[in-house]
């Protein structure tokens, strides 16, 4: 984008350098405003959230494995899970 603006400014007749600078400034400002409204995040923010997601996913997988191991061990003293359609025994 910056390169395109520079080439556009270079193609303008002499004496219009201030116009090219203003155009570049306005384009940058407009792109910044659009990015803020679109709720874009920086690469750093994306990387942080990606790391949080990866850690959460790993913890979930570990918990799922523990639950599966407990279920496989046939632990009879663990209460059976009720589905929402089953009547309560209380």
N, C-alpha and C positions, 0 to 999 in steps of 0.2 A: 504494500500500500504506500509506504513511504517513498519507495523508488518511483512509483507511478506519479506521485505528487511532485517529486523532484523533476522528473522528465517533463511534466506539464508546465512547471514553472520555467524550465529552461527553454521551452518552446514559445513562451510569451515574448512579445516584442520588448526591447529595452525600455526602461521607464516604468514597467509594470511589476517590478520586483516586489514592491510593497503589496500589490494585489496577490502575488504568489504566496508571500508570507502569511497574509491574512487568510487566504484560502486554506493553506496547510493547517493553520491554527484552528480554523472553523471546522475543518474535517476531523481533526483530532478530537476536538471538543464534542462534536456530534457522535463520533464513534464511542467515546467514553460514556456519553449519556445513554446511548442505546445499550451498551454493555451493562451499565448499572441497572437499567430498567429490566433487562433480560435476566437479572440476578446471576450473572456469570461469576465464577469463582476463579481465584488465581490458581496456578499450577501447584503452589505450595499448599493451599487450602485443600485442593483435591487430593494431594498425596497424603496429607494428615488424615482425612476422612477415609481414604482407601485403606490406610494402615489400621484404623479403628475397626473398619468392617472386617478386615482379614483376621484380626485378633478375636472379634466377636464370633466369626464363623468357626474358627478353631475351637473356641470354648464350647460352642453349640455342638460341634461334632464330638468333642470329648464327653459332654453330658449325654448325648444320644448313645454313645458307646457304653457308658456306665449303666444307663437305663436298660439297654439291651442285655447287658451282662446280668443285671439283677433279675430281669424277666426270665432269662435262660436258666438261672440257677434254681428256679422254681421255688423261690422263697414263699412258703405258705403263710408266714406271719405278716406278709405285706398285704394291705387291703387291696382288693381288686378295684380297678377303675370303673366308675359307673358312667354310663352314657346318659345324656340328658333326658332320654325317653323312659328310663327305668324309674319305677316308683321308689321312693325312699323307704328304707326299712325302719326308720325312727318314728 
